[in-house]
């Protein structure tokens, strides 16, 4: 999987690059085709404009527009010579109608120029427009003695109007495909990470249960020895070992059950008014021996004036115990742990647990509340566990409507801050 996954990512990435290049080529060709169609429509419109102007001139002179007599060169020449007498507004209206018929509904200016360079034009037509790239040039008569120049303002609008739908659809579908690819890669990476984390969890769990089981097995074998059975102190010693290891296994099973409970989202809270200071004192009493064994110090600064909250006593006790246990695990000798309480305001109780441990990186802090996640412990090789404690703590705090955050500095320690609403 480790070798195949990068290859799949590379192939899909190349496919996406190829798709985007094809889309760009398709859009470029689409714009080119529409540009060609624009000039074709202008050419078609100019033919119609020539006919409409000629018919209009004939009507003004009192003749039928379809009279074949006007097809002769001399008659046609005479007819077009009368264009100077035709109102500009009439010519403008003819050009506008024919452009619209050919789907070119844009602002324009025009000029009709004779072979001797005399011309009539719309009011906005300027000399510069005569040679502008947006000016379309065509002849009105077979003898090329009259030419029509139409200056289209913002011809790109015509092309955009005809292509915007297709281009937008192309861009949207490309974005959807890229987004789907990104989500797929992210999901696969997440699943890969979860697989590795769960593999580590299984290894840790095996180790955590294997050690006490081996110790219990040795103690049981010792109790089967007749020499041990004859000595009461030895019996007490080995049964004490079995009891301690059994208690240790029970605690590990409890942690796994807590995690399972979080998974099913069936956290059953038995809410009651609890004394937070009393719970903290009970929790510190249970770990003080561990701290003293490492020549450490545990400070309590219970300064909160209001310290009763509505909570589940068992789960609340567990989160305090878990945070203190973590502080011991990740601290350096001599251990220095402080737990403090204070009222941020009249409605909030804040609990802070601070240690002088190895600290955490910003990356680690962003993951520590995830299930099975375990931070790197540097030179602390004796740190054990399943990576469930902080995940459980976060779930219980959330279930109580509280907040938890962590601040940490590498090499200086970490501070966990919990906030709960007062009763």
C-alpha positions in Angstrom: 0.0 0.0 0.0 2.8 2.4 0.9 4.3 2.0 -2.6 1.0 1.8 -4.6 -0.6 4.9 -3.0 2.0 7.5 -4.2 1.8 6.0 -7.7 -2.0 6.3 -7.7 -1.7 10.0 -6.6 0.8 10.7 -9.4 -1.3 9.1 -12.1 -4.5 10.9 -10.9 -2.6 14.2 -10.7 -1.3 13.7 -14.3 -4.8 12.9 -15.5 -6.2 16.0 -13.9 -3.4 18.1 -15.5 -4.2 16.5 -18.8 -7.9 17.2 -18.3 -7.3 20.9 -17.5 -5.0 21.2 -20.6 -7.7 19.7 -22.8 -10.3 22.0 -21.2 -8.1 25.1 -21.9 -7.6 23.9 -25.5 -11.3 23.3 -25.9 -12.1 26.8 -24.6 -9.5 28.4 -26.8 -11.0 26.6 -29.9 -14.5 27.6 -28.8 -13.5 31.3 -28.6 -11.8 31.1 -32.0 -14.9 29.5 -33.6 -17.2 32.1 -32.1 -14.9 34.9 -33.3 -15.1 33.4 -36.9 -18.9 33.2 -36.6 -19.0 36.8 -35.4 -17.3 38.0 -38.6 -19.5 35.7 -40.7 -22.6 37.1 -39.1 -21.3 40.7 -39.8 -20.7 39.7 -43.5 -24.3 38.3 -43.7 -25.7 41.4 -42.1 -23.8 43.7 -44.5 -25.4 42.0 -47.5 -28.8 42.5 -46.0 -28.0 46.1 -45.1 -27.0 46.8 -48.7 -30.3 45.4 -50.0 -32.4 47.2 -47.4 -30.8 50.5 -48.1 -31.2 50.1 -51.8 -34.9 49.2 -51.4 -35.4 52.1 -49.1 -33.8 54.5 -51.7 -36.0 53.0 -54.5 -39.1 53.5 -52.4 -38.1 57.1 -51.7 -37.8 57.8 -55.4 -41.3 56.3 -56.0 -40.2 52.9 -57.6 -40.8 49.3 -56.6 -37.8 47.9 -54.8 -38.0 44.6 -56.8 -38.0 46.4 -60.2 -35.4 44.6 -62.3 -34.5 48.0 -63.9 -32.5 48.9 -60.9 -30.1 45.9 -61.4 -28.4 47.7 -64.3 -25.1 49.4 -63.5 -26.2 52.9 -64.5 -29.5 52.7 -62.7 -27.8 51.3 -59.6 -25.2 54.0 -59.7 -27.9 56.7 -59.9 -29.8 55.1 -57.1 -26.8 55.0 -54.7 -25.9 58.6 -55.6 -29.1 59.6 -53.8 -28.0 58.1 -50.5 -26.8 61.6 -49.3 -30.5 62.5 -49.2 -31.4 59.6 -47.0 -31.9 60.5 -43.3 -29.1 59.2 -41.0 -31.6 57.8 -38.6 -33.2 55.6 -41.3 -29.8 54.1 -42.2 -29.0 53.6 -38.5 -32.3 51.8 -38.0 -31.7 49.5 -41.0 -28.2 48.6 -39.8 -29.5 48.0 -36.2 -32.3 45.7 -37.4 -30.0 43.6 -39.6 -27.4 43.3 -36.9 -30.0 42.1 -34.4 -31.4 39.6 -36.9 -27.9 38.1 -36.9 -27.7 38.1 -33.1 -25.3 41.1 -32.9 -27.1 43.3 -30.4 -24.3 45.7 -29.7 -23.7 49.5 -29.8 -22.2 50.6 -33.2 -21.2 53.6 -35.3 -21.1 53.5 -39.1 -19.9 55.4 -42.2 -20.8 54.9 -45.9 -17.8 56.0 -48.1 -17.9 56.7 -51.9 -15.1 56.0 -54.3 -14.3 59.7 -54.4 -13.9 59.6 -50.5 -17.1 61.5 -49.8 -19.0 59.9 -46.9 -22.0 60.1 -44.6 -21.8 58.7 -41.1 -23.4 58.4 -37.8 -22.8 61.2 -35.3 -20.4 59.2 -33.2 -18.2 57.9 -36.0 -14.6 59.3 -35.9 -11.6 59.2 -38.2 -9.8 56.8 -35.9 -12.6 54.3 -36.2 -11.9 54.1 -39.9 -8.9 52.0 -39.3 -9.7 50.5 -35.9 -9.5 46.7 -35.6 -13.1 46.6 -34.4 -14.3 48.2 -37.6 -15.9 45.8 -40.2 -15.5 46.9 -43.8 -17.7 45.7 -46.7 -18.8 46.9 -50.2 -22.5 47.9 -50.8 -22.3 47.8 -54.6 -20.9 45.3 -57.2 -18.6 48.0 -58.5 -17.2 48.6 -55.1 -17.9 52.3 -55.4 -19.6 52.5 -52.0 -18.2 50.8 -48.9 -19.8 50.4 -45.5 -17.8 50.6 -42.3 -19.4 49.4 -39.1 -17.5 50.1 -35.8 -18.7 47.7 -33.1 -18.2 48.7 -29.5 -16.9 45.9 -27.3 -17.2 43.0 -29.8 -15.9 40.6 -27.2 -19.3 40.9 -25.5 -20.8 39.1 -28.5 -18.3 36.2 -28.1 -18.8 36.1 -24.3 -22.6 36.0 -24.6 -22.4 33.0 -26.8 -19.7 31.1 -24.9 -20.2 32.1 -21.2 -22.6 29.2 -20.6 -20.3 26.5 -22.0 -17.2 28.0 -20.4 -18.9 28.3 -17.0 -20.1 24.7 -17.2 -16.6 23.5 -18.1 -15.0 25.4 -15.2 -17.7 24.2 -12.7 -17.3 20.5 -13.7 -13.5 20.8 -13.6 -13.7 22.3 -10.1 -16.0 19.5 -9.1 -13.6 16.8 -10.4 -10.6 18.5 -8.7 -12.6 18.8 -5.4 -13.7 15.2 -5.6 -10.0 14.2 -6.1 -8.9 16.3 -3.2 -11.6 14.9 -0.9 -10.7 11.3 -2.0 -7.0 11.9 -1.3 -7.7 13.5 2.0 -10.0 10.6 2.9 -7.5 8.0 1.9 -4.7 9.8 3.8 -7.0 10.0 6.8 -7.8 6.3 6.6 -4.1 5.5 6.2 -3.4 7.5 9.3 -6.2 5.8 11.3 -4.9 2.4 10.2 -1.5 3.3 11.5 -2.9 4.8 14.7 -5.1 1.7 15.4 -2.1 -0.5 14.6 -0.1 1.4 17.3 -3.1 1.1 19.6 -3.2 -2.7 19.2 0.5 -3.0 19.9 0.2 -0.8 22.9 -2.8 -2.7 24.2 -1.0 -6.0 23.7 2.0 -4.7 25.7 -0.2 -3.1 28.4 -2.0 -6.5 29.0 0.9 -8.7 28.4 3.1 -7.3 31.2 0.5 -7.7 34.0 -0.6 -11.1 32.8 3.0 -12.3 32.8 3.5 -10.9 36.3 0.3 -12.6 37.5 1.4 -15.8 35.9 4.7 -15.7 37.7 3.0 -14.9 41.0 0.6 -17.8 40.6 3.5 -20.2 39.9 5.2 -18.9 43.0 2.1 -19.5 45.1 2.2 -23.1 43.9 5.6 -23.6 45.4 5.4 -25.5 48.7 8.1 -23.3 50.2 6.1 -20.2 49.5 2.9 -21.7 50.9 4.7 -22.4 54.2 5.4 -18.7 54.7 2.6 -16.3 55.3 4.6 -13.2 54.4 5.4 -14.6 51.0 1.7 -15.4 50.4 0.7 -11.9 51.3 3.5 -10.5 49.0 2.5 -12.5 45.9 -1.3 -12.1 46.4 -0.6 -8.3 46.7 1.2 -8.4 43.4 -1.7 -10.2 41.8 -4.2 -7.7 43.3 -2.1 -4.7 42.0 -1.7 -6.1 38.5 -5.4 -7.0 38.4 -6.3 -3.4 39.4 -3.9 -2.1 36.7 -5.7 -4.3 34.1 -9.0 -3.2 35.3 -8.1 0.5 34.8 -6.9 -0.2 31.3 -10.2 -2.0 30.5 -12.1 1.0 31.9 -10.3 3.3 29.5 -11.2 1.1 26.5 -14.8 1.0 27.7 -14.9 4.7 28.1 -13.6 5.1 24.5 -16.3 2.7 23.3 -18.9 4.7 25.1 -17.7 7.8 23.3 -18.0 6.0 19.9 -21.6 5.1 20.4 -22.4 8.6 21.8 -24.2 7.0 24.7 -22.6 9.0 27.4 -25.1 8.8 30.2 -24.6 11.7 32.5 -26.0 11.6 36.0 -26.0 15.3 36.7 -25.9 16.5 40.2 -24.3 19.5 42.1 -20.7 18.5 42.9 -17.9 20.0 45.0 -15.1 20.5 42.5 -12.5 21.2 45.2 -13.3 18.0 46.9 -13.0 16.0 43.7 -9.6 17.6 43.0 -8.4 16.8 46.5 -9.5 13.2 46.2 -7.7 12.9 42.8 -4.5 14.5 44.1 -4.5 12.2 47.1 -4.5 9.2 44.8 -1.4 10.3 42.9 0.7 12.0 45.6 2.7 8.9 46.2 3.6 8.6 42.5 4.8 12.2 42.6 6.8 11.8 45.8 8.5 8.6 44.4 9.9 10.8 41.7 11.0 13.5 44.2 8.4 15.8 42.8 6.0 18.4 44.1 2.2 18.8 43.6 0.9 22.3 44.3 -2.8 23.1 44.8 -4.1 26.6 44.4 -7.8 26.3 44.9 -8.7 30.0 44.9 -12.2 29.8 43.4 -14.8 31.3 45.6 -17.6 29.5 43.8 -16.7 25.9 43.0 -20.0 24.0 42.8 -21.1 22.9 39.3 -23.7 20.6 37.8 -21.9 17.6 36.5 -21.6 13.8 36.6 -19.3 13.0 39.6 -17.8 9.8 38.1 -17.0 11.3 34.7 -15.8 14.5 36.2 -13.5 12.7 38.6 -12.1 10.7 35.6 -11.2 13.7 33.6 -9.3 15.3 36.5 -7.5 12.0 37.2 -6.7 11.6 33.5 -5.1 15.1 33.2 -3.1 14.6 36.4 -2.0 11.1 35.2 -0.8 12.7 31.9 1.0 15.4 33.8 3.0 12.7 35.6 3.7 10.7 32.5 5.1 13.5 30.5 6.9 15.4 33.2 10.7 15.4 33.8 12.3 14.7 37.1 11.9 16.4 39.5 8.1 16.6 38.8 6.4 19.9 39.4 2.6 19.9 38.9 0.2 22.5 39.9 -3.6 22.5 39.8 -5.5 25.7 40.3 -9.1 26.9 40.3 -10.5 30.4 40.0 -13.6 32.2 38.9 -13.1 33.9 35.5 -16.4 35.7 36.2 -19.5 35.2 38.4 -20.8 32.4 36.1 -17.6 30.5 35.2 -15.3 28.1 37.1 -11.8 27.7 35.6 -9.5 24.7 36.3 -5.9 24.8 35.3 -3.5 21.9 35.4 0.1 22.8 34.7 3.3 20.6 34.5 7.0 21.0 33.8 7.0 18.3 31.1 8.5 17.9 27.7 5.9 20.2 26.1 4.2 19.9 22.7 4.5 21.3 19.2 1.7 23.2 17.6 1.1 20.2 15.3 0.8 17.9 18.3 -1.6 20.2 20.1 -3.9 20.2 17.1 -4.2 16.4 17.4 -4.0 15.5 21.1 -7.8 15.3 21.5 -8.1 12.8 18.7 -8.8 9.2 19.6 -5.7 6.9 19.7 -3.4 9.8 19.1 -0.2 9.7 21.2 2.3 12.5 21.2 6.0 11.8 20.6 7.7 11.5 23.9 11.3 12.3 22.9 13.6 10.7 25.5 10.8 9.5 27.7 10.7 5.9 26.7 8.6 4.7 29.7 5.4 6.5 28.7 2.6 4.0 28.1 -1.0 4.1 27.2 -3.6 3.8 24.5 -4.0 7.4 23.4 -7.6 7.4 24.7 -7.3 9.6 27.8 -7.5 13.1 26.3 -10.1 12.0 23.7 -12.2 10.9 26.7 -11.5 14.1 28.5 -12.6 16.3 25.5 -15.8 14.2 25.1 -16.8 14.6 28.7 -16.0 18.3 28.8 -18.1 18.8 25.7 -20.9 16.7 27.1 -21.0 19.1 30.1 -21.1 22.1 27.9 -17.6 23.1 29.0 -14.5 24.2 27.1 -10.9 22.9 27.2 -7.8 24.3 25.6 -4.1 23.6 25.9 -1.0 25.8 25.9 2.4 24.3 25.6 6.1 25.2 25.1 8.6 22.6 24.0 10.9 21.7 26.9 8.9 23.9 29.4 5.7 22.0 29.9 1.9 22.2 29.2 -1.1 23.9 30.7 -4.6 22.5 30.3 -7.4 25.0 31.0 -11.0 23.8 31.6 -14.0 26.1 31.9 -17.5 25.2 33.2 -20.6 27.1 33.9 -21.6 27.6 37.5 -24.8 26.3 39.0 
